Structures are given as structure tokens and as C-alpha cells.
Amino acid sequence: MNNKPTVFLLGDSTCADKAPEAYPETGWGTCLRSFLKEGWELKNLAVNGMSTKRLLERGLFDELIALVKEGDYVLIQFGHNESKEDDRKTEPWTSYSDNLRYMICRIEEKGANPILVSSIERRRHPVENTHGEYPKAMEAVAKEKNIPFVEMTNATREVFDSLGPEGSRKLFNHAHKEDNSHFSPEGAAFIAEMVAVKLSEMPFIKHHSSPSFIPIAGT
């Protein structure tokens, strides 16, 4: 049994660990490990193509509940696949919000600490909101349940806008095709640091006073 304090990550392909053959595509969850304090472990349970509905229906959330223990933290980031017209689909203010509430309740029953993280924006120029109402619905659930909320959708949209079409391109995985949802190694590290800075008051994050993503965003 693992007695180390653990940070779990639930999410989709944007934060999932990747198979070697997928390189250079990189999930930001992989890079988050480098921002954890010594003694903490990150267990990345994010899966490509996942939504809250599919996670619950396929029993993957039950795998988390079997592992998580008192004092652990669980980062939950869903939104990219919630509007897909297939078995993943949820509605932001009903089924999506209800799924988040259910997960929060189950995690807290284990004595662990859920944290909601809104989806990273897709790369679009001119910039646009590609996640609809899902980030707002997530924030509302976080306020309702009085748990931390890490706002990444608007934050990343502003960064990509400031970098412009060419500057933001290097953050995404364009090695084999035009992919404006998934990250290059540099982009995954960039996003992970943004998340880490927003989580800097949490006991599992290293403290660093000069985030490197700030000067990058200004270029």
C-alpha cells in the first residue's frame, strides 16, 4: 500500500500521460510532477477522450476511490469532451455539474481534498471561447461546494492571445498535423507551471518566486 501523500489527476488527453509512440504530444499533468514538493507523488489517472460521464460509466472513477486516502488531493479537469455528440456528452448546468458534485462528495468521504481545474483553451486566432458554459458551470460548483477552483480557461486564452498566432503555435503539438488542442513538451511545461503557480498555496507545490511563463507570455 502506498503511504506517500499523493496528488491524483483526473482528466482528458490534454493532461494525460502519453505512450512513447505519441511523442512529442505531451500532457500538462506529466510536467506537473516537477512542481511537487519532495515526498509527494503524482498519480495521473487522466485518460485520452474522457468526459465526466464516460469516467463514471466505465468505472474509472471507482479506481480512484479505491486508491485515494485521507489527506490526498484530487485535481479534476474536464470540459474538452463534454459537448461531443456521443456517449461522452453532458450538459453544463445539469449532468456535468451533477457529475462533478458526485465526484466531490465521494472524494471528501474518503477524507481527501478535491480541486476543480477548468479546461485549457484551444488555440484559435482570433481568440474565441471554445468551451461554452462548462468552465462557468465548474466554477459555480466549486463555489457551491466551497472547494478550490483553478481558473485556466480565460487565463490560457489571454496568454495565447498575447503570444499571437506564431508565438502560441510552439506550445501545441504540430509535429504530424495541425493540432490546436494538445501540447508540445514546451507547451505542457508552460501550462503545468501556470497550474502550479495558481496552486502555490497548496501544501504539495514547491514555492518559486519567478514563474517563467510570465516573460514568455509577454513576448
C-alpha positions in Angstrom: 0.0 0.0 0.0 1.3 3.5 -0.9 1.6 5.6 2.2 3.1 8.6 0.4 0.8 11.7 0.3 -0.5 11.7 -3.3 -1.9 14.2 -5.8 -4.3 12.5 -8.2 -5.2 13.9 -11.5 -8.5 13.1 -13.3 -9.0 14.5 -16.8 -8.7 14.0 -20.5 -6.0 13.9 -23.2 -4.8 17.4 -22.5 -3.3 16.4 -19.2 -2.9 12.6 -19.6 0.5 10.8 -19.6 1.3 9.7 -23.2 2.6 6.5 -24.6 6.2 6.8 -26.1 4.9 6.5 -29.6 2.7 9.6 -29.2 5.7 11.9 -28.6 6.1 14.8 -28.9 2.5 15.2 -27.8 2.7 15.8 -24.0 0.0 16.2 -21.3 0.5 19.0 -18.8 -0.1 16.5 -16.0 3.2 14.8 -16.9 5.0 18.0 -16.4 3.2 18.9 -13.1 5.3 16.3 -11.3 8.4 18.6 -11.4 6.5 21.2 -9.3 5.6 18.8 -6.4 7.4 19.1 -3.1 9.7 16.2 -2.1 7.7 13.4 -0.5 4.6 13.9 -2.7 3.7 11.6 -5.5 1.6 12.5 -8.5 -0.7 9.7 -9.9 -2.0 10.7 -13.2 -5.3 8.9 -13.9 -6.3 11.2 -16.8 -7.3 9.2 -20.0 -7.5 10.3 -23.6 -11.0 11.1 -24.8 -12.5 11.1 -21.3 -15.5 13.1 -20.1 -17.1 13.1 -16.6 -19.9 10.8 -18.0 -17.6 8.3 -19.5 -15.3 8.3 -16.5 -18.2 7.4 -14.2 -19.9 4.9 -16.6 -16.7 2.9 -17.2 -15.8 2.6 -13.6 -12.6 4.6 -13.8 -13.7 6.9 -11.0 -14.2 3.9 -8.8 -10.5 3.1 -9.4 -9.6 6.5 -7.9 -11.8 5.9 -4.9 -10.1 2.6 -4.2 -6.7 4.3 -4.2 -7.3 7.8 -2.6 -6.7 8.2 1.1 -7.2 10.8 3.8 -5.0 13.9 3.2 -4.6 13.3 -0.6 -5.6 15.8 -3.2 -7.5 15.2 -6.4 -7.3 17.6 -9.3 -10.3 17.3 -11.6 -10.1 18.8 -15.1 -12.9 18.1 -17.6 -14.5 20.1 -20.4 -12.9 19.3 -23.7 -15.1 16.3 -24.4 -18.3 17.1 -22.6 -20.1 18.6 -25.6 -19.2 15.8 -28.0 -22.2 14.2 -29.7 -21.6 10.7 -28.5 -21.6 8.7 -25.2 -19.5 11.4 -23.6 -22.0 14.2 -23.9 -23.2 16.2 -20.8 -25.0 19.5 -20.3 -23.1 22.1 -18.4 -25.7 23.2 -15.8 -27.3 19.8 -15.3 -25.5 16.4 -15.9 -21.9 17.9 -16.0 -22.5 19.8 -12.8 -24.1 16.8 -11.1 -21.2 14.6 -12.1 -18.8 17.0 -10.5 -20.9 17.2 -7.3 -20.9 13.4 -7.1 -17.2 13.1 -7.5 -16.5 15.8 -4.9 -18.8 14.1 -2.4 -17.1 10.7 -2.9 -13.6 12.2 -2.6 -14.5 14.1 0.5 -16.0 10.9 2.1 -12.5 9.4 1.8 -11.0 12.4 3.7 -9.3 13.7 0.5 -9.4 17.2 -1.0 -10.9 17.8 -4.4 -9.8 20.8 -6.5 -11.6 21.7 -9.8 -9.4 23.0 -12.7 -11.1 24.5 -15.8 -10.1 23.3 -19.2 -7.2 24.8 -21.1 -8.4 26.9 -24.0 -7.9 25.6 -27.6 -5.7 27.7 -29.8 -7.7 30.0 -32.0 -6.8 33.2 -33.8 -8.8 35.4 -33.5 -9.3 34.1 -30.0 -12.7 32.6 -29.1 -14.4 30.7 -26.3 -14.4 27.0 -27.4 -15.6 25.5 -24.1 -19.0 27.2 -23.9 -20.6 27.2 -20.4 -18.6 24.3 -18.9 -15.9 26.4 -17.2 -18.6 28.7 -15.7 -20.6 25.7 -14.5 -17.5 24.2 -12.9 -16.7 27.4 -11.1 -20.3 27.5 -9.8 -20.0 24.0 -8.4 -16.7 24.9 -6.7 -18.3 27.9 -5.0 -21.3 25.9 -4.0 -19.2 23.1 -2.5 -16.6 25.6 -1.1 -13.6 23.9 -2.7 -10.7 25.4 -4.6 -11.2 26.3 -8.2 -8.2 26.9 -10.6 -9.4 29.1 -13.5 -7.3 28.1 -16.5 -9.7 28.7 -19.5 -9.7 32.5 -19.5 -6.1 32.6 -18.3 -4.8 30.5 -21.2 -7.0 32.3 -23.7 -5.4 35.6 -22.7 -1.9 34.1 -22.9 -2.4 32.6 -26.3 -3.8 35.9 -27.5 -0.8 37.8 -26.2 1.6 35.4 -27.9 -0.2 35.7 -31.2 -0.6 33.0 -33.9 3.1 32.2 -34.3 4.1 32.6 -30.7 1.3 30.3 -29.4 1.9 27.7 -32.1 5.1 26.4 -30.5 3.1 25.4 -27.4 0.9 23.0 -29.3 1.7 19.7 -31.0 2.1 20.3 -34.7 4.7 17.6 -35.4 2.5 15.5 -37.6 -0.7 17.5 -38.1 -2.3 20.8 -37.2 -3.4 20.1 -33.6 -4.6 23.1 -31.6 -5.8 21.2 -28.5 -2.8 19.1 -27.5 0.6 20.3 -26.3 4.2 20.1 -27.3 6.7 19.4 -24.5 7.3 23.1 -24.1 3.6 23.8 -24.1 2.8 21.1 -21.5 5.6 22.5 -19.2 4.2 26.0 -19.8 0.7 25.0 -18.8 1.9 22.9 -15.8 3.7 25.9 -14.4 0.7 28.1 -14.8 -1.3 25.5 -12.8 1.5 25.2 -10.2 1.6 28.9 -9.6 -2.2 29.1 -9.2 -1.8 26.2 -6.6 1.2 27.8 -4.9 -0.6 27.9 -1.5 -1.3 24.2 -1.5 1.0 22.0 0.7 2.2 19.9 -2.2 3.5 22.6 -4.5 7.1 23.9 -4.4 7.4 27.6 -3.9 9.1 29.5 -6.6 9.0 33.3 -6.8 9.7 33.9 -10.5 7.3 32.0 -12.8 9.0 31.6 -16.2 5.7 31.6 -18.1 5.2 35.4 -17.3 8.1 36.6 -19.5 7.2 34.1 -22.2 3.6 35.5 -22.3 5.0 39.0 -22.9 6.9 38.1 -26.0 
